[in-house]
Amino acid sequence: MKKTSLILGCGDVGSALARELLKAGQHVIGVRRDVSKLADLGIETLALDITAEGALASLPDADTVVHVLSADRFDEEAYRAAYVDGIRALVAELESRAKPPTRVLFVSSTSVYAQKDGEEVDEQSPTDATSFSGQLMREGEQALLDSSLNGTVVRFSGIYGPGRDMLIRQARDGRIAASNPPLYSNRIHRDDCAGVLAHLIALSLEGKPVEPIYLATDCDGAPLHEVMAWLARQLKVESTEVIQSPLRRRSSKRCGNALLLESGYTFRYPTFREGYAEVLKEHGVTVPKSELSGR
C-alpha cells in the first residue's frame, strides 16, 4: 500500500518535494489556498486555508505531514499566524487523531540563530534570535518538539534556485558585496530543499533514526563577496559598485551540515557554483567545468 504524504503550503519548495515523493511511489496531497498552480503535478490537491477556524479537521490522515507554509507578509502578525498559532493548532489536531502521522516535518530557517560575527553554528548552537521572525520561528519549532508527535525541524539557510535570482541580477548590474570584513553567507538550492525533506521522510518510513533538528545548508558557506564575484565573472561583468548587503544587519555566520551528511544525504548542488551554474542557464549563460572547482 502506498504511503501518503500531506504537504501543507505546497508552494515552490512543496511542489519540488511533491515531485520527489511521486518518483518514490508515494501518494501525495498538496494543500494550499489556490491549488490551480498544482494542476500539472499529478498529485491530489486540497484547496484550504488552514488558518481558518475548523479547517484542520478536514485534513486527511497521512503517514507524513510536512508544514512548509510561508507567512503572507514579513511582519510579526503574519509570522505568528503561520509559524506559531498555525503549528500549535496543527499539533493539537494531529495529536487528537486515532492515527497520528509517523512523522511531522516543520520547515524552519537559520533566522533562529543570532550569531553575526562569523561564528560556526550547528544544531546544538544557541538560538537567541533578536528579530521577531527568528523568535517566532523558534517558538513554532518548540511547539512541535514539545508535542507527543514524532517531530523534526529542518532549518534551511538562504534558498535560491529557479526564479530566485536576486544575486544574479545584482551581479549583472555590476554590484558586489564588500570583501572586507568578510560577510559569511549560507545557501541551499531549492531542489536540495526538496531532496533533504524527501530523504528524511524516507528514513522515517523505513524506521531509521531521524533527529529532532537538522540544519540544511550546502557544503560551502562562502563569503558573499566570493559568491558575487564568481557570478560577475560568469556574466562577464566588471563589478564597479560595492553594495552594503542587508545581511550585514542580521547575520554573518557559517552554518554546518555535518549531521545531515551523516544521515546519508548527498547534495545535488554541494556548493553555490554547481547550483548557480544551473540557475544561470535560465539567463543564457553556460558555466565552464573549470569554474566549478572553486580553485
Secondary structure, DSSP 8 states (H G I E B T S, - for coil): ---EEEEES-SHHHHHHHHHHHHTT-EEEEEES--GGGTTTTSEEEE--TTSTTGGGG----SEEEE----SSSSHHHHHIIIIIHHHHHHHHHHTSSS--SEEEEEEEGGG----SSEEE-TTS-----SHHHHHHHHHHHHHHTSSS-EEEEEE-EEEBTTB-HHHHHHHTTEEE--SS--B--EEEHHHHHHHHHHHHHHHHTT----SEEEE--S---BHHHHHHHHHHHHT----EEE--GGGGT--EEE--HHHHHTT---SS-SHHHHHHHHHGGGT----GGGSS--
